[in-house]
């Protein structure tokens, strides 16, 4: 097909959409076109706003979920969802995306996810149920209204499904400027439980670096010496990292 994809049978999930050519990261694999508005959320519904659901035309409703997808979501000029490659896709590979990239709530699938990914979270969930670390990994590949909902005060957010643990709400307090030694920094309040997984994911991905706060690195075997240095505050020490890779 000229579009670069076609509907085929898959081994374990019934029908699926497979690429007939390669797509590089950042390229549009499938262009979304809205077929009609819907009055509620269901298994083929795409959420295109906080309280708006639509059905896409073409094969996008046939694209299967994956907990480790090769595509993400980007809204096009019409408000529909384009599927954008977030990793290289070769001809013959199934095109997938995480349904949590488009819908805040997903409650209408079978008890167990069938994606087969090593990172499968066992059931298909919505954005509201993703851990902060996974949300950080999906940065740039999710519908923007989902992050807008996350940034709302807790009293304005849609209700969560019963039985689901809620992340602590971030506190927004005015920042204060401070200085310690040669470091100048802004101080604010936030929930460590909420923010830490995302920071770890961003650090692992190389998008942020802790080097500005670190002054010394040691191997794990050098732990006692590192502690003594930190305790003495000698040699301009600020923060010490014990690196298992050294």
C-alpha positions as a Markdown table, in Angstrom:
| # | Residue | x | y | z |
|---|---|---|---|---|
| 1 | Unk | 0.0 | 0.0 | 0.0 |
| 2 | Unk | 1.1 | 3.6 | -0.7 |
| 3 | Unk | 0.4 | 4.7 | 2.8 |
| 4 | Unk | 3.1 | 2.5 | 4.2 |
| 5 | Unk | 0.9 | 0.2 | 6.3 |
| 6 | Unk | -1.7 | -2.4 | 5.9 |
| 7 | Unk | -4.1 | -4.5 | 8.0 |
| 8 | Unk | -2.9 | -8.1 | 8.6 |
| 9 | Unk | -3.5 | -11.0 | 11.0 |
| 10 | Unk | -1.0 | -11.2 | 14.0 |
| 11 | Unk | 0.1 | -14.2 | 15.9 |
| 12 | Unk | -1.6 | -13.5 | 19.2 |
| 13 | Unk | -3.8 | -10.4 | 18.9 |
| 14 | Unk | -6.0 | -11.0 | 15.9 |
| 15 | Unk | -5.8 | -8.1 | 13.5 |
| 16 | Unk | -3.1 | -5.5 | 13.6 |
| 17 | Unk | -1.6 | -2.8 | 11.4 |
| 18 | Unk | 1.9 | -3.6 | 10.0 |
| 19 | Unk | 4.3 | -1.3 | 8.3 |
| 20 | Unk | 5.0 | -1.9 | 4.7 |
| 21 | Unk | 8.0 | 0.4 | 4.7 |
| 22 | Unk | 10.4 | 1.9 | 7.2 |
| 23 | Unk | 9.8 | 5.0 | 9.4 |
| 24 | Unk | 12.5 | 6.9 | 11.1 |
| 25 | Unk | 12.1 | 8.4 | 14.6 |
| 26 | Unk | 9.9 | 11.5 | 14.5 |
| 27 | Unk | 8.3 | 10.6 | 11.1 |
| 28 | Unk | 4.5 | 10.3 | 10.7 |
| 29 | Unk | 3.5 | 6.7 | 10.4 |
| 30 | Unk | -0.2 | 7.2 | 10.2 |
| 31 | Unk | -2.3 | 10.4 | 9.6 |
| 32 | Unk | -5.4 | 10.7 | 11.8 |
| 33 | Unk | -8.8 | 11.8 | 10.3 |
| 34 | Unk | -11.8 | 12.2 | 12.6 |
| 35 | Unk | -14.8 | 10.2 | 11.3 |
| 36 | Unk | -17.4 | 11.3 | 13.9 |
| 37 | Unk | -17.9 | 12.6 | 17.5 |
| 38 | Unk | -18.8 | 10.2 | 20.2 |
| 39 | Unk | -20.8 | 10.8 | 23.4 |
| 40 | Unk | -18.8 | 8.5 | 25.6 |
| 41 | Unk | -15.5 | 6.6 | 26.0 |
| 42 | Unk | -15.2 | 3.0 | 24.7 |
| 43 | Unk | -12.6 | 0.6 | 23.3 |
| 44 | Unk | -12.2 | 2.4 | 20.0 |
| 45 | Unk | -12.8 | 5.9 | 21.2 |
| 46 | Unk | -10.0 | 8.5 | 20.9 |
| 47 | Unk | -10.0 | 11.3 | 23.5 |
| 48 | Unk | -9.2 | 14.6 | 21.7 |
| 49 | Unk | -10.0 | 16.9 | 24.6 |
| 50 | Unk | -10.7 | 16.7 | 28.3 |
| 51 | Unk | -14.3 | 15.8 | 27.7 |
| 52 | Unk | -14.4 | 15.1 | 24.0 |
| 53 | Unk | -14.2 | 11.7 | 22.3 |
| 54 | Unk | -14.1 | 10.8 | 18.6 |
| 55 | Unk | -13.8 | 7.8 | 16.3 |
| 56 | Unk | -11.0 | 8.0 | 13.8 |
| 57 | Unk | -11.6 | 6.8 | 10.2 |
| 58 | Unk | -9.3 | 4.4 | 8.4 |
| 59 | Unk | -7.1 | 1.9 | 10.2 |
| 60 | Unk | -6.1 | 3.9 | 13.3 |
| 61 | Unk | -8.9 | 2.2 | 15.3 |
| 62 | Unk | -7.3 | -1.1 | 14.4 |
| 63 | Unk | -3.8 | -0.2 | 15.8 |
| 64 | Unk | -3.1 | -2.4 | 18.8 |
| 65 | Unk | -1.9 | -1.2 | 22.2 |
| 66 | Unk | 1.6 | -2.0 | 23.5 |
| 67 | Unk | 3.1 | -1.2 | 26.8 |
| 68 | Unk | 6.4 | -0.6 | 24.9 |
| 69 | Unk | 5.1 | 1.1 | 21.7 |
| 70 | Unk | 7.0 | 2.2 | 18.7 |
| 71 | Unk | 4.7 | 5.1 | 18.0 |
| 72 | Unk | 3.3 | 8.0 | 20.0 |
| 73 | Unk | 0.5 | 10.5 | 19.6 |
| 74 | Unk | 0.6 | 14.0 | 18.1 |
| 75 | Unk | -2.4 | 16.1 | 17.4 |
| 76 | Unk | -2.7 | 17.4 | 13.8 |
| 77 | Unk | -4.3 | 20.6 | 12.6 |
| 78 | Unk | -7.8 | 19.0 | 12.5 |
| 79 | Unk | -7.5 | 17.8 | 16.1 |
| 80 | Unk | -7.1 | 14.2 | 15.1 |
| 81 | Unk | -4.3 | 11.9 | 16.3 |
| 82 | Unk | -1.3 | 11.2 | 14.1 |
| 83 | Unk | 0.9 | 8.3 | 15.0 |
| 84 | Unk | 4.5 | 9.4 | 15.2 |
| 85 | Unk | 7.5 | 6.9 | 15.3 |
| 86 | Unk | 9.2 | 7.1 | 18.6 |
| 87 | Unk | 11.7 | 4.5 | 17.6 |
| 88 | Unk | 12.8 | 3.2 | 14.1 |
| 89 | Unk | 10.2 | 1.0 | 12.5 |
| 90 | Unk | 11.1 | -1.5 | 9.7 |
| 91 | Unk | 8.8 | -3.0 | 7.1 |
| 92 | Unk | 6.9 | -6.0 | 8.5 |
| 93 | Unk | 6.8 | -4.6 | 12.1 |
| 94 | Unk | 3.5 | -4.0 | 13.8 |
| 95 | Unk | 2.7 | -0.4 | 14.4 |
| 96 | Unk | 1.6 | 0.1 | 18.0 |
| 97 | Unk | 1.0 | 2.8 | 20.6 |
| 98 | Unk | 0.2 | 2.9 | 24.2 |
| 99 | Unk | -3.6 | 3.7 | 24.6 |
| 100 | Unk | -2.6 | 5.8 | 27.7 |
| 101 | Unk | -1.0 | 8.2 | 25.3 |
| 102 | Unk | -4.5 | 9.3 | 24.1 |
| 103 | Unk | -7.0 | 8.5 | 26.9 |
| 104 | Unk | -7.0 | 9.7 | 30.5 |
| 105 | Unk | -9.1 | 6.8 | 31.6 |
| 106 | Unk | -9.2 | 3.3 | 30.1 |
| 107 | Unk | -11.6 | 0.8 | 31.9 |
| 108 | Unk | -13.1 | -1.3 | 29.0 |
| 109 | Unk | -10.5 | -3.9 | 28.1 |
| 110 | Unk | -9.9 | -7.5 | 29.3 |
| 111 | Unk | -8.2 | -8.1 | 32.6 |
| 112 | Unk | -4.8 | -8.9 | 31.1 |
| 113 | Unk | -2.9 | -7.1 | 28.4 |
| 114 | Unk | -1.8 | -9.2 | 25.5 |
| 115 | Unk | 1.0 | -7.0 | 24.1 |
| 116 | Unk | 3.7 | -9.4 | 25.0 |
| 117 | Unk | 6.2 | -6.7 | 25.8 |
| 118 | Unk | 8.9 | -7.4 | 28.5 |
| 119 | Unk | 7.7 | -4.2 | 30.1 |
| 120 | Unk | 4.0 | -5.1 | 30.0 |
| 121 | Unk | 2.1 | -3.7 | 33.0 |
| 122 | Unk | -0.4 | -6.6 | 32.8 |
| 123 | Unk | -3.5 | -4.5 | 31.9 |
| 124 | Unk | -4.3 | -1.6 | 29.5 |
| 125 | Unk | -4.5 | 1.5 | 31.5 |
| 126 | Unk | -5.2 | 5.2 | 30.9 |
| 127 | Unk | -2.8 | 8.1 | 31.4 |
| 128 | Unk | -4.0 | 8.7 | 35.0 |
| 129 | Unk | -2.8 | 5.3 | 36.0 |
| 130 | Unk | 0.7 | 5.5 | 34.5 |
| 131 | Unk | 3.7 | 5.9 | 36.9 |
| 132 | Unk | 5.6 | 9.2 | 36.7 |
| 133 | Unk | 8.6 | 7.4 | 35.2 |
| 134 | Unk | 6.6 | 6.1 | 32.3 |
| 135 | Unk | 5.0 | 9.5 | 31.7 |
| 136 | Unk | 8.5 | 11.0 | 31.5 |
| 137 | Unk | 9.6 | 8.5 | 28.9 |
| 138 | Unk | 6.6 | 9.4 | 26.8 |
| 139 | Unk | 7.4 | 13.1 | 26.8 |
| 140 | Unk | 6.6 | 14.6 | 23.4 |
| 141 | Unk | 4.6 | 11.6 | 22.3 |
| 142 | Unk | 1.3 | 12.1 | 24.2 |
| 143 | Unk | -1.8 | 14.2 | 23.6 |
| 144 | Unk | -1.2 | 17.6 | 25.3 |
| 145 | Unk | -4.6 | 17.7 | 27.1 |
| 146 | Unk | -3.4 | 14.7 | 29.3 |
| 147 | Unk | -0.5 | 16.7 | 30.7 |
| 148 | Unk | -2.8 | 19.7 | 31.0 |
| 149 | Unk | -5.1 | 17.6 | 33.2 |
| 150 | Unk | -2.0 | 16.5 | 35.3 |
| 151 | Unk | -1.2 | 20.2 | 35.9 |
| 152 | Unk | -4.6 | 21.1 | 37.1 |
| 153 | Unk | -5.2 | 21.5 | 40.9 |
| 154 | Unk | -6.3 | 18.3 | 42.5 |
| 155 | Unk | -9.9 | 19.6 | 43.0 |
| 156 | Unk | -10.3 | 20.2 | 39.2 |
| 157 | Unk | -8.9 | 16.8 | 38.0 |
| 158 | Unk | -11.4 | 14.1 | 36.7 |
| 159 | Unk | -12.2 | 11.5 | 39.3 |
| 160 | Unk | -9.9 | 8.5 | 39.4 |
| 161 | Unk | -11.1 | 4.9 | 39.2 |
| 162 | Unk | -11.8 | 3.4 | 42.7 |
| 163 | Unk | -9.0 | 1.3 | 44.1 |
| 164 | Unk | -6.2 | 3.1 | 42.2 |
| 165 | Unk | -3.5 | 4.7 | 44.2 |
| 166 | Unk | -3.2 | 8.4 | 43.7 |
| 167 | Unk | 0.1 | 10.2 | 43.4 |
| 168 | Unk | 0.7 | 12.9 | 45.9 |
| 169 | Unk | -0.3 | 16.3 | 44.4 |
| 170 | Unk | 2.5 | 18.7 | 43.6 |
| 171 | Unk | 2.6 | 21.7 | 45.8 |
| 172 | Unk | 3.0 | 25.0 | 44.0 |
| 173 | Unk | 4.8 | 27.5 | 46.4 |
| 174 | Unk | 6.7 | 30.6 | 45.3 |
| 175 | Unk | 10.4 | 29.8 | 44.8 |
| 176 | Unk | 13.0 | 31.5 | 46.8 |
| 177 | Unk | 16.6 | 32.1 | 45.6 |
| 178 | Unk | 19.5 | 30.9 | 47.7 |
| 179 | Unk | 23.2 | 30.5 | 47.4 |
| 180 | Unk | 25.5 | 27.9 | 48.9 |
| 181 | Unk | 29.2 | 28.2 | 48.1 |
| 182 | Unk | 29.3 | 28.9 | 44.4 |
| 183 | Unk | 25.9 | 27.4 | 43.7 |
| 184 | Unk | 22.8 | 29.7 | 43.2 |
| 185 | Unk | 19.5 | 27.9 | 43.2 |
| 186 | Unk | 15.7 | 28.4 | 43.5 |
| 187 | Unk | 13.9 | 26.7 | 46.4 |
| 188 | Unk | 10.4 | 25.5 | 46.1 |
| 189 | Unk | 8.2 | 22.7 | 47.5 |
| 190 | Unk | 7.1 | 19.6 | 45.7 |
| 191 | Unk | 6.2 | 16.0 | 46.3 |
| 192 | Unk | 9.3 | 13.9 | 46.2 |
| 193 | Unk | 7.2 | 10.8 | 45.8 |
| 194 | Unk | 5.6 | 12.3 | 42.7 |
| 195 | Unk | 8.7 | 13.9 | 41.1 |
| 196 | Unk | 11.5 | 11.4 | 41.8 |
| 197 | Unk | 10.6 | 8.6 | 39.4 |
| 198 | Unk | 10.4 | 11.2 | 36.5 |
| 199 | Unk | 13.7 | 12.7 | 37.4 |
| 200 | Unk | 15.4 | 9.3 | 37.5 |
| 201 | Unk | 13.9 | 8.5 | 34.1 |
| 202 | Unk | 15.1 | 11.8 | 32.6 |
| 203 | Unk | 18.6 | 11.3 | 34.1 |
| 204 | Unk | 18.9 | 7.7 | 32.7 |
| 205 | Unk | 17.8 | 9.1 | 29.3 |
| 206 | Unk | 20.5 | 11.7 | 29.4 |
| 207 | Unk | 18.1 | 14.6 | 29.2 |
| 208 | Unk | 19.2 | 16.1 | 32.5 |
| 209 | Unk | 22.4 | 15.7 | 34.5 |
| 210 | Unk | 23.1 | 15.8 | 38.2 |
| 211 | Unk | 26.7 | 17.0 | 37.6 |
| 212 | Unk | 25.9 | 20.6 | 38.6 |
| 213 | Unk | 25.2 | 19.4 | 42.2 |
| 214 | Unk | 27.9 | 16.7 | 42.3 |
| 215 | Unk | 31.5 | 17.5 | 43.3 |
| 216 | Unk | 32.9 | 14.0 | 43.7 |
| 217 | Unk | 32.4 | 10.4 | 42.3 |
| 218 | Unk | 33.6 | 7.3 | 44.0 |
| 219 | Unk | 33.4 | 3.5 | 43.4 |
| 220 | Unk | 31.2 | 1.6 | 45.7 |
| 221 | Unk | 34.3 | 0.0 | 47.3 |
| 222 | Unk | 35.4 | 3.6 | 48.2 |
| 223 | Unk | 32.2 | 4.2 | 50.3 |
| 224 | Unk | 34.0 | 4.7 | 53.7 |
| 225 | Unk | 36.4 | 7.2 | 52.2 |
| 226 | Unk | 33.6 | 9.0 | 50.4 |
| 227 | Unk | 31.6 | 9.3 | 53.7 |
| 228 | Unk | 34.6 | 10.7 | 55.5 |
| 229 | Unk | 35.2 | 13.3 | 52.9 |
| 230 | Unk | 31.6 | 14.4 | 52.9 |
| 231 | Unk | 31.5 | 14.4 | 56.7 |
| 232 | Unk | 34.6 | 16.6 | 56.8 |
| 233 | Unk | 33.3 | 19.0 | 54.1 |
| 234 | Unk | 36.9 | 19.1 | 52.8 |
| 235 | Unk | 38.1 | 19.6 | 49.2 |
| 236 | Unk | 35.0 | 21.7 | 48.3 |
| 237 | Unk | 32.7 | 18.7 | 48.6 |
| 238 | Unk | 29.0 | 19.3 | 47.9 |
| 239 | Unk | 27.4 | 16.0 | 46.9 |
| 240 | Unk | 29.1 | 12.6 | 46.6 |
| 241 | Unk | 28.0 | 9.9 | 44.2 |
| 242 | Unk | 28.8 | 6.2 | 44.7 |
| 243 | Unk | 29.0 | 4.9 | 41.1 |
| 244 | Unk | 28.6 | 1.1 | 40.8 |
| 245 | Unk | 30.0 | 1.3 | 37.2 |
| 246 | Unk | 33.4 | 2.5 | 38.4 |
